[in-house]
């Protein structure tokens, strides 16, 4: 991890949680617009809704601890977080497996970011929060991986394979 200050780590983390929420929200809206809503996609939609709520909770936890630790320092969010989520463009066609792969990579990067933040922080409250968030991001990775594995294993998920970003319009 670069030599970020604790304030910068919080800003990056909060921005990353906002970006993750937006990604899952757009992913979910596109999934719901799909003409081929089947029960397996409905289950994925429930999981994406869960992930959206998790990102909100993470942002709230980070924001709350930031305001307690730095009551006089205005929070500055960077242009983008270090956790690279795929940009969803309505013009681009991207397969559902590719979206899931990119989301898994982002959750893995989030876990690493929080573990690195945990290791570099000397503040006990920050350390506890960062290791908690690292474990949560790891859980998100495995939740997405289970969907990805199911998608690539069972023929009932053929409708998943036909899903593209044409459903993710503005």
C-alpha positions as YAML, in Angstrom:
chain: A
units: angstrom
residues:
- id: 1
  name: UNK
  ca: [0.00, 0.00, 0.00]
- id: 2
  name: UNK
  ca: [1.25, 3.46, -0.81]
- id: 3
  name: UNK
  ca: [2.00, 5.74, 2.10]
- id: 4
  name: UNK
  ca: [-1.52, 7.07, 2.50]
- id: 5
  name: UNK
  ca: [-2.51, 8.96, 5.60]
- id: 6
  name: UNK
  ca: [-5.37, 7.52, 7.64]
- id: 7
  name: UNK
  ca: [-7.60, 10.31, 6.30]
- id: 8
  name: UNK
  ca: [-6.73, 9.33, 2.74]
- id: 9
  name: UNK
  ca: [-7.36, 5.65, 3.45]
- id: 10
  name: UNK
  ca: [-10.82, 6.49, 4.72]
- id: 11
  name: UNK
  ca: [-11.53, 8.66, 1.68]
- id: 12
  name: UNK
  ca: [-10.41, 5.94, -0.72]
- id: 13
  name: UNK
  ca: [-12.39, 3.30, 1.17]
- id: 14
  name: UNK
  ca: [-15.58, 5.37, 1.26]
- id: 15
  name: UNK
  ca: [-15.27, 6.25, -2.44]
- id: 16
  name: UNK
  ca: [-14.72, 2.56, -3.24]
- id: 17
  name: UNK
  ca: [-17.84, 1.57, -1.30]
- id: 18
  name: UNK
  ca: [-19.86, 4.22, -3.17]
- id: 19
  name: UNK
  ca: [-18.51, 2.95, -6.49]
- id: 20
  name: UNK
  ca: [-19.32, -0.65, -5.53]
- id: 21
  name: UNK
  ca: [-22.88, 0.33, -4.60]
- id: 22
  name: UNK
  ca: [-23.33, 2.05, -7.97]
- id: 23
  name: UNK
  ca: [-21.90, -0.93, -9.83]
- id: 24
  name: UNK
  ca: [-24.20, -3.42, -8.11]
- id: 25
  name: UNK
  ca: [-27.17, -1.10, -8.52]
- id: 26
  name: UNK
  ca: [-26.58, -0.81, -12.28]
- id: 27
  name: UNK
  ca: [-25.90, -4.54, -12.57]
- id: 28
  name: UNK
  ca: [-29.14, -5.29, -10.71]
- id: 29
  name: UNK
  ca: [-31.23, -2.85, -12.78]
- id: 30
  name: UNK
  ca: [-29.92, -4.44, -15.97]
- id: 31
  name: UNK
  ca: [-30.63, -7.91, -14.67]
- id: 32
  name: UNK
  ca: [-34.19, -6.94, -13.83]
- id: 33
  name: UNK
  ca: [-34.66, -5.54, -17.36]
- id: 34
  name: UNK
  ca: [-33.59, -8.84, -18.85]
- id: 35
  name: UNK
  ca: [-36.31, -10.43, -20.96]
- id: 36
  name: UNK
  ca: [-35.27, -13.83, -19.73]
- id: 37
  name: UNK
  ca: [-35.97, -13.57, -16.03]
- id: 38
  name: UNK
  ca: [-35.82, -17.10, -14.72]
- id: 39
  name: UNK
  ca: [-35.63, -18.32, -11.18]
- id: 40
  name: UNK
  ca: [-31.84, -18.61, -11.27]
- id: 41
  name: UNK
  ca: [-31.49, -14.97, -12.34]
- id: 42
  name: UNK
  ca: [-34.00, -13.97, -9.67]
- id: 43
  name: UNK
  ca: [-31.70, -15.58, -7.08]
- id: 44
  name: UNK
  ca: [-28.73, -13.65, -8.44]
- id: 45
  name: UNK
  ca: [-30.82, -10.46, -8.25]
- id: 46
  name: UNK
  ca: [-31.45, -11.13, -4.54]
- id: 47
  name: UNK
  ca: [-27.72, -11.53, -3.97]
- id: 48
  name: UNK
  ca: [-26.95, -8.30, -5.81]
- id: 49
  name: UNK
  ca: [-29.54, -6.51, -3.68]
- id: 50
  name: UNK
  ca: [-27.80, -7.92, -0.60]
- id: 51
  name: UNK
  ca: [-24.42, -6.67, -1.88]
- id: 52
  name: UNK
  ca: [-25.85, -3.19, -2.48]
- id: 53
  name: UNK
  ca: [-27.04, -3.06, 1.13]
- id: 54
  name: UNK
  ca: [-23.66, -4.28, 2.35]
- id: 55
  name: UNK
  ca: [-21.87, -1.48, 0.50]
- id: 56
  name: UNK
  ca: [-24.19, 1.08, 2.14]
- id: 57
  name: UNK
  ca: [-23.43, -0.38, 5.58]
- id: 58
  name: UNK
  ca: [-19.69, -0.34, 4.91]
- id: 59
  name: UNK
  ca: [-19.82, 3.29, 3.82]
- id: 60
  name: UNK
  ca: [-21.79, 4.19, 6.94]
- id: 61
  name: UNK
  ca: [-19.32, 2.39, 9.22]
- id: 62
  name: UNK
  ca: [-16.37, 4.09, 7.57]
- id: 63
  name: UNK
  ca: [-18.03, 7.51, 7.62]
- id: 64
  name: UNK
  ca: [-19.02, 7.16, 11.26]
- id: 65
  name: UNK
  ca: [-15.55, 6.15, 12.42]
- id: 66
  name: UNK
  ca: [-13.96, 8.86, 10.28]
- id: 67
  name: UNK
  ca: [-16.11, 11.57, 11.86]
- id: 68
  name: UNK
  ca: [-15.21, 10.30, 15.34]
- id: 69
  name: UNK
  ca: [-11.48, 10.08, 14.64]
- id: 70
  name: UNK
  ca: [-11.22, 13.27, 12.61]
- id: 71
  name: UNK
  ca: [-14.05, 15.53, 13.82]
- id: 72
  name: UNK
  ca: [-12.40, 18.70, 12.51]
- id: 73
  name: UNK
  ca: [-11.13, 17.33, 9.19]
- id: 74
  name: UNK
  ca: [-13.45, 17.52, 6.20]
- id: 75
  name: UNK
  ca: [-13.65, 14.21, 4.37]
- id: 76
  name: UNK
  ca: [-12.20, 14.37, 0.88]
- id: 77
  name: UNK
  ca: [-13.16, 11.70, -1.59]
- id: 78
  name: UNK
  ca: [-10.77, 10.99, -4.43]
- id: 79
  name: UNK
  ca: [-11.99, 10.91, -8.03]
- id: 80
  name: UNK
  ca: [-11.97, 7.12, -7.88]
- id: 81
  name: UNK
  ca: [-11.23, 4.40, -5.41]
- id: 82
  name: UNK
  ca: [-8.35, 1.98, -5.74]
- id: 83
  name: UNK
  ca: [-10.75, -0.90, -6.07]
- id: 84
  name: UNK
  ca: [-11.29, -1.28, -9.80]
- id: 85
  name: UNK
  ca: [-14.85, -2.05, -10.69]
- id: 86
  name: UNK
  ca: [-15.81, -2.51, -14.32]
- id: 87
  name: UNK
  ca: [-17.47, 0.43, -15.97]
- id: 88
  name: UNK
  ca: [-20.85, -0.63, -17.27]
- id: 89
  name: UNK
  ca: [-21.66, 1.03, -20.54]
- id: 90
  name: UNK
  ca: [-25.02, 0.43, -22.23]
- id: 91
  name: UNK
  ca: [-23.30, 0.35, -25.62]
- id: 92
  name: UNK
  ca: [-20.89, -2.38, -24.66]
- id: 93
  name: UNK
  ca: [-21.85, -6.01, -24.74]
- id: 94
  name: UNK
  ca: [-20.35, -7.92, -21.88]
- id: 95
  name: UNK
  ca: [-21.30, -11.39, -20.78]
- id: 96
  name: UNK
  ca: [-22.66, -12.19, -17.38]
- id: 97
  name: UNK
  ca: [-19.66, -14.42, -16.61]
- id: 98
  name: UNK
  ca: [-17.35, -11.50, -17.45]
- id: 99
  name: UNK
  ca: [-19.29, -9.16, -15.18]
- id: 100
  name: UNK
  ca: [-19.10, -11.68, -12.36]
- id: 101
  name: UNK
  ca: [-15.36, -12.19, -12.94]
- id: 102
  name: UNK
  ca: [-14.74, -8.46, -12.77]
- id: 103
  name: UNK
  ca: [-16.90, -8.10, -9.67]
- id: 104
  name: UNK
  ca: [-14.98, -10.96, -8.01]
- id: 105
  name: UNK
  ca: [-11.68, -9.29, -8.91]
- id: 106
  name: UNK
  ca: [-12.93, -6.02, -7.38]
- id: 107
  name: UNK
  ca: [-14.01, -7.77, -4.17]
- id: 108
  name: UNK
  ca: [-10.59, -9.44, -4.01]
- id: 109
  name: UNK
  ca: [-8.91, -6.05, -4.47]
- id: 110
  name: UNK
  ca: [-11.13, -4.58, -1.75]
- id: 111
  name: UNK
  ca: [-10.12, -7.34, 0.64]
- id: 112
  name: UNK
  ca: [-6.44, -6.70, -0.10]
- id: 113
  name: UNK
  ca: [-6.87, -2.94, 0.33]
- id: 114
  name: UNK
  ca: [-8.50, -3.38, 3.74]
- id: 115
  name: UNK
  ca: [-5.90, -5.94, 4.85]
- id: 116
  name: UNK
  ca: [-3.12, -3.55, 3.82]
- id: 117
  name: UNK
  ca: [-4.91, -0.71, 5.63]
- id: 118
  name: UNK
  ca: [-5.19, -2.93, 8.71]
- id: 119
  name: UNK
  ca: [-1.47, -3.72, 8.61]
- id: 120
  name: UNK
  ca: [-0.45, -0.10, 8.15]
- id: 121
  name: UNK
  ca: [-2.75, 1.41, 10.78]
- id: 122
  name: UNK
  ca: [-1.68, 1.97, 14.35]
- id: 123
  name: UNK
  ca: [-5.12, 3.09, 15.54]
- id: 124
  name: UNK
  ca: [-6.90, 0.16, 17.19]
- id: 125
  name: UNK
  ca: [-10.42, 1.22, 16.13]
- id: 126
  name: UNK
  ca: [-9.31, 1.61, 12.52]
- id: 127
  name: UNK
  ca: [-7.52, -1.74, 12.62]
- id: 128
  name: UNK
  ca: [-10.63, -3.51, 13.90]
- id: 129
  name: UNK
  ca: [-12.80, -1.92, 11.23]
- id: 130
  name: UNK
  ca: [-10.35, -2.65, 8.42]
- id: 131
  name: UNK
  ca: [-9.95, -6.33, 9.31]
- id: 132
  name: UNK
  ca: [-13.72, -6.65, 9.66]
- id: 133
  name: UNK
  ca: [-14.23, -5.09, 6.21]
- id: 134
  name: UNK
  ca: [-11.51, -7.31, 4.72]
- id: 135
  name: UNK
  ca: [-13.36, -10.40, 5.93]
- id: 136
  name: UNK
  ca: [-16.67, -9.04, 4.62]
- id: 137
  name: UNK
  ca: [-15.15, -8.39, 1.18]
- id: 138
  name: UNK
  ca: [-13.80, -11.92, 1.16]
- id: 139
  name: UNK
  ca: [-17.33, -13.16, 1.83]
- id: 140
  name: UNK
  ca: [-18.63, -11.06, -1.05]
- id: 141
  name: UNK
  ca: [-16.01, -12.61, -3.32]
- id: 142
  name: UNK
  ca: [-17.17, -16.12, -2.41]
- id: 143
  name: UNK
  ca: [-20.83, -15.20, -2.81]
- id: 144
  name: UNK
  ca: [-20.09, -14.04, -6.37]
- id: 145
  name: UNK
  ca: [-17.83, -17.03, -7.02]
- id: 146
  name: UNK
  ca: [-20.64, -19.42, -6.10]
- id: 147
  name: UNK
  ca: [-22.86, -17.73, -8.69]
- id: 148
  name: UNK
  ca: [-20.06, -17.80, -11.24]
- id: 149
  name: UNK
  ca: [-19.39, -21.49, -10.62]
- id: 150
  name: UNK
  ca: [-23.08, -22.31, -10.85]
- id: 151
  name: UNK
  ca: [-23.35, -20.37, -14.08]
- id: 152
  name: UNK
  ca: [-20.50, -22.34, -15.61]
- id: 153
  name: UNK
  ca: [-21.58, -25.72, -14.28]
- id: 154
  name: UNK
  ca: [-25.32, -26.13, -14.81]
- id: 155
  name: UNK
  ca: [-27.17, -26.07, -18.11]
- id: 156
  name: UNK
  ca: [-30.24, -24.53, -16.43]
- id: 157
  name: UNK
  ca: [-28.25, -21.30, -16.34]
- id: 158
  name: UNK
  ca: [-28.17, -21.01, -20.14]
- id: 159
  name: UNK
  ca: [-30.35, -17.90, -19.92]
- id: 160
  name: UNK
  ca: [-27.63, -16.36, -17.74]
- id: 161
  name: UNK
  ca: [-25.12, -16.95, -20.50]
- id: 162
  name: UNK
  ca: [-27.27, -15.06, -23.00]
- id: 163
  name: UNK
  ca: [-27.53, -11.99, -20.76]
- id: 164
  name: UNK
  ca: [-25.67, -8.95, -22.08]
- id: 165
  name: UNK
  ca: [-25.32, -5.32, -21.21]
- id: 166
  name: UNK
  ca: [-28.01, -4.31, -23.66]
- id: 167
  name: UNK
  ca: [-30.26, -4.53, -20.60]
- id: 168
  name: UNK
  ca: [-28.17, -2.04, -18.67]
- id: 169
  name: UNK
  ca: [-29.36, 1.07, -20.49]
- id: 170
  name: UNK
  ca: [-29.35, 4.53, -18.89]
...
